[in-house]
Amino acid sequence: MTQAAQWMCSPCGFIYDETVGMPEDGIPAGTPFESIPDDWECPDCGVGKADFFRVPD
């Protein structure tokens, strides 16, 4: 089993935490970043998934 990760938005620093998800946006806790829809955008600055990087463990 893969360990849950955190992903950071390069422009603004927003963190997507796989263990928490974003229930307010319909993304349940435990959802891997790769499984978020491709058209999802950072809720703080609006950039796409391509502008996120995995935070080192």
PDBQT receptor file of N, H, CA, C and O in Angstrom, charges set to zero:
ATOM      1  N   MET A   1       0.843  -1.194   0.000  1.00  0.00    +0.000 N 
ATOM      2  CA  MET A   1       0.000   0.000   0.000  1.00  0.00    +0.000 C 
ATOM      3  C   MET A   1       0.884   1.251   0.000  1.00  0.00    +0.000 C 
ATOM      4  O   MET A   1       1.876   1.324   0.725  1.00  0.00    +0.000 OA
ATOM      5  N   THR A   2       0.515   2.208  -0.805  1.00  0.00    +0.000 N 
ATOM      6  H   THR A   2      -0.291   2.149  -1.394  1.00  0.00    +0.000 HD
ATOM      7  CA  THR A   2       1.264   3.447  -0.915  1.00  0.00    +0.000 C 
ATOM      8  C   THR A   2       0.887   4.385   0.231  1.00  0.00    +0.000 C 
ATOM      9  O   THR A   2      -0.280   4.496   0.607  1.00  0.00    +0.000 OA
ATOM     10  N   GLN A   3       1.891   5.049   0.768  1.00  0.00    +0.000 N 
ATOM     11  H   GLN A   3       2.838   4.959   0.462  1.00  0.00    +0.000 HD
ATOM     12  CA  GLN A   3       1.652   6.018   1.838  1.00  0.00    +0.000 C 
ATOM     13  C   GLN A   3       0.996   7.265   1.253  1.00  0.00    +0.000 C 
ATOM     14  O   GLN A   3       1.358   7.724   0.170  1.00  0.00    +0.000 OA
ATOM     15  N   ALA A   4       0.030   7.801   1.985  1.00  0.00    +0.000 N 
ATOM     16  H   ALA A   4      -0.265   7.429   2.865  1.00  0.00    +0.000 HD
ATOM     17  CA  ALA A   4      -0.633   9.027   1.545  1.00  0.00    +0.000 C 
ATOM     18  C   ALA A   4       0.393  10.153   1.461  1.00  0.00    +0.000 C 
ATOM     19  O   ALA A   4       1.334  10.220   2.252  1.00  0.00    +0.000 OA
ATOM     20  N   ALA A   5       0.191  11.021   0.497  1.00  0.00    +0.000 N 
ATOM     21  H   ALA A   5      -0.573  10.967  -0.145  1.00  0.00    +0.000 HD
ATOM     22  CA  ALA A   5       1.150  12.097   0.249  1.00  0.00    +0.000 C 
ATOM     23  C   ALA A   5       0.474  13.456   0.364  1.00  0.00    +0.000 C 
ATOM     24  O   ALA A   5      -0.751  13.573   0.405  1.00  0.00    +0.000 OA
ATOM     25  N   GLN A   6       1.313  14.465   0.414  1.00  0.00    +0.000 N 
ATOM     26  H   GLN A   6       2.308  14.370   0.380  1.00  0.00    +0.000 HD
ATOM     27  CA  GLN A   6       0.858  15.847   0.334  1.00  0.00    +0.000 C 
ATOM     28  C   GLN A   6       1.426  16.432  -0.954  1.00  0.00    +0.000 C 
ATOM     29  O   GLN A   6       2.549  16.119  -1.352  1.00  0.00    +0.000 OA
ATOM     30  N   TRP A   7       0.640  17.278  -1.594  1.00  0.00    +0.000 N 
ATOM     31  H   TRP A   7      -0.271  17.532  -1.271  1.00  0.00    +0.000 HD
ATOM     32  CA  TRP A   7       1.026  17.929  -2.842  1.00  0.00    +0.000 C 
ATOM     33  C   TRP A   7       0.909  19.432  -2.652  1.00  0.00    +0.000 C 
ATOM     34  O   TRP A   7      -0.093  19.924  -2.134  1.00  0.00    +0.000 OA
ATOM     35  N   MET A   8       1.942  20.163  -3.075  1.00  0.00    +0.000 N 
ATOM     36  H   MET A   8       2.756  19.763  -3.496  1.00  0.00    +0.000 HD
ATOM     37  CA  MET A   8       1.967  21.614  -2.891  1.00  0.00    +0.000 C 
ATOM     38  C   MET A   8       1.834  22.336  -4.229  1.00  0.00    +0.000 C 
ATOM     39  O   MET A   8       2.442  21.952  -5.229  1.00  0.00    +0.000 OA
ATOM     40  N   CYS A   9       1.031  23.380  -4.217  1.00  0.00    +0.000 N 
ATOM     41  H   CYS A   9       0.538  23.692  -3.405  1.00  0.00    +0.000 HD
ATOM     42  CA  CYS A   9       0.882  24.259  -5.373  1.00  0.00    +0.000 C 
ATOM     43  C   CYS A   9       2.129  25.137  -5.468  1.00  0.00    +0.000 C 
ATOM     44  O   CYS A   9       2.458  25.856  -4.524  1.00  0.00    +0.000 OA
ATOM     45  N   SER A  10       2.817  25.077  -6.598  1.00  0.00    +0.000 N 
ATOM     46  H   SER A  10       2.550  24.492  -7.364  1.00  0.00    +0.000 HD
ATOM     47  CA  SER A  10       4.051  25.857  -6.764  1.00  0.00    +0.000 C 
ATOM     48  C   SER A  10       3.837  27.363  -6.638  1.00  0.00    +0.000 C 
ATOM     49  O   SER A  10       4.610  28.022  -5.941  1.00  0.00    +0.000 OA
ATOM     50  N   PRO A  11       2.812  27.939  -7.290  1.00  0.00    +0.000 N 
ATOM     51  CA  PRO A  11       2.657  29.388  -7.196  1.00  0.00    +0.000 C 
ATOM     52  C   PRO A  11       2.252  29.912  -5.822  1.00  0.00    +0.000 C 
ATOM     53  O   PRO A  11       2.754  30.951  -5.392  1.00  0.00    +0.000 OA
ATOM     54  N   CYS A  12       1.344  29.209  -5.114  1.00  0.00    +0.000 N 
ATOM     55  H   CYS A  12       0.936  28.365  -5.463  1.00  0.00    +0.000 HD
ATOM     56  CA  CYS A  12       0.793  29.820  -3.898  1.00  0.00    +0.000 C 
ATOM     57  C   CYS A  12       1.058  29.050  -2.605  1.00  0.00    +0.000 C 
ATOM     58  O   CYS A  12       0.850  29.592  -1.519  1.00  0.00    +0.000 OA
ATOM     59  N   GLY A  13       1.511  27.805  -2.698  1.00  0.00    +0.000 N 
ATOM     60  H   GLY A  13       1.680  27.365  -3.580  1.00  0.00    +0.000 HD
ATOM     61  CA  GLY A  13       1.823  27.047  -1.491  1.00  0.00    +0.000 C 
ATOM     62  C   GLY A  13       0.663  26.270  -0.892  1.00  0.00    +0.000 C 
ATOM     63  O   GLY A  13       0.822  25.654   0.162  1.00  0.00    +0.000 OA
ATOM     64  N   PHE A  14      -0.507  26.282  -1.537  1.00  0.00    +0.000 N 
ATOM     65  H   PHE A  14      -0.636  26.783  -2.393  1.00  0.00    +0.000 HD
ATOM     66  CA  PHE A  14      -1.633  25.487  -1.051  1.00  0.00    +0.000 C 
ATOM     67  C   PHE A  14      -1.219  24.020  -0.979  1.00  0.00    +0.000 C 
ATOM     68  O   PHE A  14      -0.513  23.529  -1.859  1.00  0.00    +0.000 OA
ATOM     69  N   ILE A  15      -1.657  23.322   0.068  1.00  0.00    +0.000 N 
ATOM     70  H   ILE A  15      -2.231  23.722   0.783  1.00  0.00    +0.000 HD
ATOM     71  CA  ILE A  15      -1.338  21.904   0.242  1.00  0.00    +0.000 C 
ATOM     72  C   ILE A  15      -2.593  21.060   0.052  1.00  0.00    +0.000 C 
ATOM     73  O   ILE A  15      -3.611  21.289   0.706  1.00  0.00    +0.000 OA
ATOM     74  N   TYR A  16      -2.511  20.077  -0.856  1.00  0.00    +0.000 N 
ATOM     75  H   TYR A  16      -1.684  19.892  -1.387  1.00  0.00    +0.000 HD
ATOM     76  CA  TYR A  16      -3.545  19.046  -0.947  1.00  0.00    +0.000 C 
ATOM     77  C   TYR A  16      -3.017  17.839  -0.189  1.00  0.00    +0.000 C 
ATOM     78  O   TYR A  16      -1.978  17.283  -0.543  1.00  0.00    +0.000 OA
ATOM     79  N   ASP A  17      -3.730  17.436   0.851  1.00  0.00    +0.000 N 
ATOM     80  H   ASP A  17      -4.575  17.888   1.138  1.00  0.00    +0.000 HD
ATOM     81  CA  ASP A  17      -3.352  16.301   1.688  1.00  0.00    +0.000 C 
ATOM     82  C   ASP A  17      -4.271  15.135   1.344  1.00  0.00    +0.000 C 
ATOM     83  O   ASP A  17      -5.484  15.211   1.538  1.00  0.00    +0.000 OA
ATOM     84  N   GLU A  18      -3.680  14.049   0.828  1.00  0.00    +0.000 N 
ATOM     85  H   GLU A  18      -2.695  13.987   0.670  1.00  0.00    +0.000 HD
ATOM     86  CA  GLU A  18      -4.477  12.900   0.415  1.00  0.00    +0.000 C 
ATOM     87  C   GLU A  18      -5.269  12.294   1.573  1.00  0.00    +0.000 C 
ATOM     88  O   GLU A  18      -6.347  11.743   1.351  1.00  0.00    +0.000 OA
ATOM     89  N   THR A  19      -4.759  12.382   2.799  1.00  0.00    +0.000 N 
ATOM     90  H   THR A  19      -3.883  12.829   2.979  1.00  0.00    +0.000 HD
ATOM     91  CA  THR A  19      -5.479  11.800   3.935  1.00  0.00    +0.000 C 
ATOM     92  C   THR A  19      -6.737  12.591   4.275  1.00  0.00    +0.000 C 
ATOM     93  O   THR A  19      -7.679  12.043   4.847  1.00  0.00    +0.000 OA
ATOM     94  N   VAL A  20      -6.756  13.866   3.929  1.00  0.00    +0.000 N 
ATOM     95  H   VAL A  20      -5.990  14.311   3.465  1.00  0.00    +0.000 HD
ATOM     96  CA  VAL A  20      -7.890  14.740   4.242  1.00  0.00    +0.000 C 
ATOM     97  C   VAL A  20      -8.835  14.872   3.050  1.00  0.00    +0.000 C 
ATOM     98  O   VAL A  20     -10.051  14.944   3.229  1.00  0.00    +0.000 OA
ATOM     99  N   GLY A  21      -8.278  14.905   1.824  1.00  0.00    +0.000 N 
ATOM    100  H   GLY A  21      -7.291  14.847   1.679  1.00  0.00    +0.000 HD
ATOM    101  CA  GLY A  21      -9.095  15.153   0.644  1.00  0.00    +0.000 C 
ATOM    102  C   GLY A  21      -9.621  16.580   0.662  1.00  0.00    +0.000 C 
ATOM    103  O   GLY A  21      -9.067  17.456   1.327  1.00  0.00    +0.000 OA
ATOM    104  N   MET A  22     -10.696  16.794  -0.077  1.00  0.00    +0.000 N 
ATOM    105  H   MET A  22     -11.146  16.082  -0.617  1.00  0.00    +0.000 HD
ATOM    106  CA  MET A  22     -11.384  18.096  -0.080  1.00  0.00    +0.000 C 
ATOM    107  C   MET A  22     -12.878  17.822  -0.164  1.00  0.00    +0.000 C 
ATOM    108  O   MET A  22     -13.502  18.045  -1.201  1.00  0.00    +0.000 OA
ATOM    109  N   PRO A  23     -13.457  17.330   0.954  1.00  0.00    +0.000 N 
ATOM    110  CA  PRO A  23     -14.876  16.963   0.935  1.00  0.00    +0.000 C 
ATOM    111  C   PRO A  23     -15.799  18.074   0.440  1.00  0.00    +0.000 C 
ATOM    112  O   PRO A  23     -16.832  17.802  -0.172  1.00  0.00    +0.000 OA
ATOM    113  N   GLU A  24     -15.427  19.319   0.705  1.00  0.00    +0.000 N 
ATOM    114  H   GLU A  24     -14.589  19.540   1.202  1.00  0.00    +0.000 HD
ATOM    115  CA  GLU A  24     -16.257  20.448   0.258  1.00  0.00    +0.000 C 
ATOM    116  C   GLU A  24     -16.297  20.564  -1.261  1.00  0.00    +0.000 C 
ATOM    117  O   GLU A  24     -17.192  21.202  -1.815  1.00  0.00    +0.000 OA
ATOM    118  N   ASP A  25     -15.323  19.943  -1.938  1.00  0.00    +0.000 N 
ATOM    119  H   ASP A  25     -14.596  19.425  -1.488  1.00  0.00    +0.000 HD
ATOM    120  CA  ASP A  25     -15.282  19.926  -3.399  1.00  0.00    +0.000 C 
ATOM    121  C   ASP A  25     -15.621  18.549  -3.962  1.00  0.00    +0.000 C 
ATOM    122  O   ASP A  25     -15.405  18.288  -5.146  1.00  0.00    +0.000 OA
ATOM    123  N   GLY A  26     -16.157  17.663  -3.108  1.00  0.00    +0.000 N 
ATOM    124  H   GLY A  26     -16.332  17.875  -2.146  1.00  0.00    +0.000 HD
ATOM    125  CA  GLY A  26     -16.540  16.334  -3.570  1.00  0.00    +0.000 C 
ATOM    126  C   GLY A  26     -15.390  15.352  -3.686  1.00  0.00    +0.000 C 
ATOM    127  O   GLY A  26     -15.532  14.312  -4.330  1.00  0.00    +0.000 OA
ATOM    128  N   ILE A  27     -14.248  15.661  -3.072  1.00  0.00    +0.000 N 
ATOM    129  H   ILE A  27     -14.133  16.505  -2.549  1.00  0.00    +0.000 HD
ATOM    130  CA  ILE A  27     -13.079  14.776  -3.105  1.00  0.00    +0.000 C 
ATOM    131  C   ILE A  27     -12.927  14.181  -1.706  1.00  0.00    +0.000 C 
ATOM    132  O   ILE A  27     -12.457  14.858  -0.792  1.00  0.00    +0.000 OA
ATOM    133  N   PRO A  28     -13.327  12.904  -1.536  1.00  0.00    +0.000 N 
ATOM    134  CA  PRO A  28     -13.299  12.316  -0.193  1.00  0.00    +0.000 C 
ATOM    135  C   PRO A  28     -11.893  12.100   0.345  1.00  0.00    +0.000 C 
ATOM    136  O   PRO A  28     -10.928  12.008  -0.414  1.00  0.00    +0.000 OA
ATOM    137  N   ALA A  29     -11.794  12.022   1.666  1.00  0.00    +0.000 N 
ATOM    138  H   ALA A  29     -12.578  12.096   2.283  1.00  0.00    +0.000 HD
ATOM    139  CA  ALA A  29     -10.523  11.700   2.319  1.00  0.00    +0.000 C 
ATOM    140  C   ALA A  29      -9.991  10.394   1.747  1.00  0.00    +0.000 C 
ATOM    141  O   ALA A  29     -10.753   9.470   1.460  1.00  0.00    +0.000 OA
ATOM    142  N   GLY A  30      -8.674  10.331   1.586  1.00  0.00    +0.000 N 
ATOM    143  H   GLY A  30      -8.055  11.082   1.820  1.00  0.00    +0.000 HD
ATOM    144  CA  GLY A  30      -8.031   9.139   1.054  1.00  0.00    +0.000 C 
ATOM    145  C   GLY A  30      -7.898   9.121  -0.459  1.00  0.00    +0.000 C 
ATOM    146  O   GLY A  30      -7.390   8.149  -1.019  1.00  0.00    +0.000 OA
ATOM    147  N   THR A  31      -8.344  10.179  -1.136  1.00  0.00    +0.000 N 
ATOM    148  H   THR A  31      -8.757  10.969  -0.682  1.00  0.00    +0.000 HD
ATOM    149  CA  THR A  31      -8.256  10.228  -2.598  1.00  0.00    +0.000 C 
ATOM    150  C   THR A  31      -6.846  10.596  -3.031  1.00  0.00    +0.000 C 
ATOM    151  O   THR A  31      -6.363  11.677  -2.693  1.00  0.00    +0.000 OA
ATOM    152  N   PRO A  32      -6.164   9.703  -3.786  1.00  0.00    +0.000 N 
ATOM    153  CA  PRO A  32      -4.827  10.041  -4.290  1.00  0.00    +0.000 C 
ATOM    154  C   PRO A  32      -4.897  11.236  -5.246  1.00  0.00    +0.000 C 
ATOM    155  O   PRO A  32      -5.884  11.418  -5.958  1.00  0.00    +0.000 OA
ATOM    156  N   PHE A  33      -3.847  12.034  -5.250  1.00  0.00    +0.000 N 
ATOM    157  H   PHE A  33      -3.045  11.887  -4.671  1.00  0.00    +0.000 HD
ATOM    158  CA  PHE A  33      -3.795  13.211  -6.120  1.00  0.00    +0.000 C 
ATOM    159  C   PHE A  33      -4.029  12.822  -7.578  1.00  0.00    +0.000 C 
ATOM    160  O   PHE A  33      -4.691  13.546  -8.321  1.00  0.00    +0.000 OA
ATOM    161  N   GLU A  34      -3.482  11.677  -7.981  1.00  0.00    +0.000 N 
ATOM    162  H   GLU A  34      -2.945  11.089  -7.377  1.00  0.00    +0.000 HD
ATOM    163  CA  GLU A  34      -3.617  11.216  -9.361  1.00  0.00    +0.000 C 
ATOM    164  C   GLU A  34      -5.069  10.937  -9.740  1.00  0.00    +0.000 C 
ATOM    165  O   GLU A  34      -5.412  10.940 -10.922  1.00  0.00    +0.000 OA
ATOM    166  N   SER A  35      -5.926  10.695  -8.739  1.00  0.00    +0.000 N 
ATOM    167  H   SER A  35      -5.647  10.693  -7.779  1.00  0.00    +0.000 HD
ATOM    168  CA  SER A  35      -7.328  10.368  -9.000  1.00  0.00    +0.000 C 
ATOM    169  C   SER A  35      -8.246  11.586  -9.031  1.00  0.00    +0.000 C 
ATOM    170  O   SER A  35      -9.425  11.470  -9.362  1.00  0.00    +0.000 OA
ATOM    171  N   ILE A  36      -7.710  12.746  -8.689  1.00  0.00    +0.000 N 
ATOM    172  H   ILE A  36      -6.751  12.841  -8.420  1.00  0.00    +0.000 HD
ATOM    173  CA  ILE A  36      -8.499  13.980  -8.774  1.00  0.00    +0.000 C 
ATOM    174  C   ILE A  36      -8.713  14.277 -10.262  1.00  0.00    +0.000 C 
ATOM    175  O   ILE A  36      -7.799  14.069 -11.059  1.00  0.00    +0.000 OA
ATOM    176  N   PRO A  37      -9.893  14.756 -10.650  1.00  0.00    +0.000 N 
ATOM    177  CA  PRO A  37     -10.135  15.060 -12.066  1.00  0.00    +0.000 C 
ATOM    178  C   PRO A  37      -9.065  15.990 -12.658  1.00  0.00    +0.000 C 
ATOM    179  O   PRO A  37      -8.561  16.885 -11.980  1.00  0.00    +0.000 OA
ATOM    180  N   ASP A  38      -8.735  15.761 -13.922  1.00  0.00    +0.000 N 
ATOM    181  H   ASP A  38      -9.145  15.034 -14.473  1.00  0.00    +0.000 HD
ATOM    182  CA  ASP A  38      -7.684  16.537 -14.586  1.00  0.00    +0.000 C 
ATOM    183  C   ASP A  38      -8.013  18.024 -14.683  1.00  0.00    +0.000 C 
ATOM    184  O   ASP A  38      -7.109  18.852 -14.794  1.00  0.00    +0.000 OA
ATOM    185  N   ASP A  39      -9.296  18.367 -14.642  1.00  0.00    +0.000 N 
ATOM    186  H   ASP A  39     -10.030  17.695 -14.551  1.00  0.00    +0.000 HD
ATOM    187  CA  ASP A  39      -9.666  19.784 -14.748  1.00  0.00    +0.000 C 
ATOM    188  C   ASP A  39      -9.760  20.472 -13.379  1.00  0.00    +0.000 C 
ATOM    189  O   ASP A  39     -10.174  21.628 -13.293  1.00  0.00    +0.000 OA
ATOM    190  N   TRP A  40      -9.375  19.760 -12.307  1.00  0.00    +0.000 N 
ATOM    191  H   TRP A  40      -9.039  18.820 -12.377  1.00  0.00    +0.000 HD
ATOM    192  CA  TRP A  40      -9.376  20.347 -10.967  1.00  0.00    +0.000 C 
ATOM    193  C   TRP A  40      -8.370  21.491 -10.917  1.00  0.00    +0.000 C 
ATOM    194  O   TRP A  40      -7.314  21.425 -11.546  1.00  0.00    +0.000 OA
ATOM    195  N   GLU A  41      -8.698  22.530 -10.171  1.00  0.00    +0.000 N 
ATOM    196  H   GLU A  41      -9.556  22.583  -9.660  1.00  0.00    +0.000 HD
ATOM    197  CA  GLU A  41      -7.818  23.692 -10.032  1.00  0.00    +0.000 C 
ATOM    198  C   GLU A  41      -7.559  23.982  -8.564  1.00  0.00    +0.000 C 
ATOM    199  O   GLU A  41      -8.380  23.665  -7.703  1.00  0.00    +0.000 OA
ATOM    200  N   CYS A  42      -6.415  24.585  -8.285  1.00  0.00    +0.000 N 
ATOM    201  H   CYS A  42      -5.748  24.842  -8.984  1.00  0.00    +0.000 HD
ATOM    202  CA  CYS A  42      -6.080  25.000  -6.930  1.00  0.00    +0.000 C 
ATOM    203  C   CYS A  42      -7.185  25.925  -6.418  1.00  0.00    +0.000 C 
ATOM    204  O   CYS A  42      -7.537  26.896  -7.088  1.00  0.00    +0.000 OA
ATOM    205  N   PRO A  43      -7.735  25.632  -5.233  1.00  0.00    +0.000 N 
ATOM    206  CA  PRO A  43      -8.809  26.488  -4.725  1.00  0.00    +0.000 C 
ATOM    207  C   PRO A  43      -8.346  27.882  -4.314  1.00  0.00    +0.000 C 
ATOM    208  O   PRO A  43      -9.168  28.787  -4.167  1.00  0.00    +0.000 OA
ATOM    209  N   ASP A  44      -7.045  28.063  -4.128  1.00  0.00    +0.000 N 
ATOM    210  H   ASP A  44      -6.377  27.328  -4.247  1.00  0.00    +0.000 HD
ATOM    211  CA  ASP A  44      -6.542  29.373  -3.706  1.00  0.00    +0.000 C 
ATOM    212  C   ASP A  44      -6.120  30.268  -4.867  1.00  0.00    +0.000 C 
ATOM    213  O   ASP A  44      -6.347  31.478  -4.829  1.00  0.00    +0.000 OA
ATOM    214  N   CYS A  45      -5.496  29.677  -5.915  1.00  0.00    +0.000 N 
ATOM    215  H   CYS A  45      -5.311  28.694  -5.946  1.00  0.00    +0.000 HD
ATOM    216  CA  CYS A  45      -4.988  30.543  -6.993  1.00  0.00    +0.000 C 
ATOM    217  C   CYS A  45      -5.445  30.136  -8.395  1.00  0.00    +0.000 C 
ATOM    218  O   CYS A  45      -5.213  30.876  -9.351  1.00  0.00    +0.000 OA
ATOM    219  N   GLY A  46      -6.091  28.972  -8.538  1.00  0.00    +0.000 N 
ATOM    220  H   GLY A  46      -6.280  28.371  -7.762  1.00  0.00    +0.000 HD
ATOM    221  CA  GLY A  46      -6.695  28.619  -9.816  1.00  0.00    +0.000 C 
ATOM    222  C   GLY A  46      -5.818  27.900 -10.820  1.00  0.00    +0.000 C 
ATOM    223  O   GLY A  46      -6.271  27.632 -11.933  1.00  0.00    +0.000 OA
ATOM    224  N   VAL A  47      -4.559  27.572 -10.468  1.00  0.00    +0.000 N 
ATOM    225  H   VAL A  47      -4.191  27.790  -9.565  1.00  0.00    +0.000 HD
ATOM    226  CA  VAL A  47      -3.723  26.837 -11.422  1.00  0.00    +0.000 C 
ATOM    227  C   VAL A  47      -4.148  25.373 -11.463  1.00  0.00    +0.000 C 
ATOM    228  O   VAL A  47      -4.855  24.895 -10.576  1.00  0.00    +0.000 OA
ATOM    229  N   GLY A  48      -3.709  24.669 -12.505  1.00  0.00    +0.000 N 
ATOM    230  H   GLY A  48      -3.135  25.057 -13.226  1.00  0.00    +0.000 HD
ATOM    231  CA  GLY A  48      -4.068  23.272 -12.678  1.00  0.00    +0.000 C 
ATOM    232  C   GLY A  48      -3.147  22.313 -11.939  1.00  0.00    +0.000 C 
ATOM    233  O   GLY A  48      -2.175  22.718 -11.302  1.00  0.00    +0.000 OA
ATOM    234  N   LYS A  49      -3.479  21.024 -12.043  1.00  0.00    +0.000 N 
ATOM    235  H   LYS A  49      -4.269  20.694 -12.561  1.00  0.00    +0.000 HD
ATOM    236  CA  LYS A  49      -2.725  19.977 -11.355  1.00  0.00    +0.000 C 
ATOM    237  C   LYS A  49      -1.252  19.946 -11.758  1.00  0.00    +0.000 C 
ATOM    238  O   LYS A  49      -0.405  19.554 -10.955  1.00  0.00    +0.000 OA
ATOM    239  N   ALA A  50      -0.937  20.349 -12.979  1.00  0.00    +0.000 N 
ATOM    240  H   ALA A  50      -1.625  20.667 -13.631  1.00  0.00    +0.000 HD
ATOM    241  CA  ALA A  50       0.451  20.307 -13.459  1.00  0.00    +0.000 C 
ATOM    242  C   ALA A  50       1.368  21.216 -12.649  1.00  0.00    +0.000 C 
ATOM    243  O   ALA A  50       2.586  21.043 -12.666  1.00  0.00    +0.000 OA
ATOM    244  N   ASP A  51       0.789  22.185 -11.939  1.00  0.00    +0.000 N 
ATOM    245  H   ASP A  51      -0.201  22.325 -11.925  1.00  0.00    +0.000 HD
ATOM    246  CA  ASP A  51       1.585  23.123 -11.148  1.00  0.00    +0.000 C 
ATOM    247  C   ASP A  51       1.776  22.676  -9.704  1.00  0.00    +0.000 C 
ATOM    248  O   ASP A  51       2.259  23.447  -8.874  1.00  0.00    +0.000 OA
ATOM    249  N   PHE A  52       1.400  21.438  -9.399  1.00  0.00    +0.000 N 
ATOM    250  H   PHE A  52       1.008  20.812 -10.073  1.00  0.00    +0.000 HD
ATOM    251  CA  PHE A  52       1.595  20.874  -8.059  1.00  0.00    +0.000 C 
ATOM    252  C   PHE A  52       2.783  19.930  -8.075  1.00  0.00    +0.000 C 
ATOM    253  O   PHE A  52       3.074  19.297  -9.090  1.00  0.00    +0.000 OA
ATOM    254  N   PHE A  53       3.471  19.839  -6.935  1.00  0.00    +0.000 N 
ATOM    255  H   PHE A  53       3.235  20.354  -6.111  1.00  0.00    +0.000 HD
ATOM    256  CA  PHE A  53       4.551  18.862  -6.794  1.00  0.00    +0.000 C 
ATOM    257  C   PHE A  53       4.371  18.126  -5.477  1.00  0.00    +0.000 C 
ATOM    258  O   PHE A  53       3.825  18.658  -4.510  1.00  0.00    +0.000 OA
ATOM    259  N   ARG A  54       4.845  16.892  -5.470  1.00  0.00    +0.000 N 
ATOM    260  H   ARG A  54       5.288  16.460  -6.255  1.00  0.00    +0.000 HD
ATOM    261  CA  ARG A  54       4.732  16.073  -4.258  1.00  0.00    +0.000 C 
ATOM    262  C   ARG A  54       5.712  16.579  -3.211  1.00  0.00    +0.000 C 
ATOM    263  O   ARG A  54       6.890  16.794  -3.495  1.00  0.00    +0.000 OA
ATOM    264  N   VAL A  55       5.207  16.768  -1.992  1.00  0.00    +0.000 N 
ATOM    265  H   VAL A  55       4.249  16.594  -1.761  1.00  0.00    +0.000 HD
ATOM    266  CA  VAL A  55       6.050  17.186  -0.878  1.00  0.00    +0.000 C 
ATOM    267  C   VAL A  55       6.842  15.959  -0.427  1.00  0.00    +0.000 C 
ATOM    268  O   VAL A  55       6.249  14.915  -0.154  1.00  0.00    +0.000 OA
ATOM    269  N   PRO A  56       8.171  16.064  -0.342  1.00  0.00    +0.000 N 
ATOM    270  CA  PRO A  56       8.966  14.903   0.089  1.00  0.00    +0.000 C 
ATOM    271  C   PRO A  56       8.537  14.419   1.473  1.00  0.00    +0.000 C 
ATOM    272  O   PRO A  56       8.207  15.209   2.358  1.00  0.00    +0.000 OA
ATOM    273  N   ASP A  57       8.552  13.101   1.629  1.00  0.00    +0.000 N 
ATOM    274  H   ASP A  57       8.820  12.460   0.910  1.00  0.00    +0.000 HD
ATOM    275  CA  ASP A  57       8.179  12.495   2.920  1.00  0.00    +0.000 C 
ATOM    276  C   ASP A  57       9.146  12.876   4.008  1.00  0.00    +0.000 C 
ATOM    277  O   ASP A  57       8.984  12.455   5.154  1.00  0.00    +0.000 OA
TER     278      ASP A  57
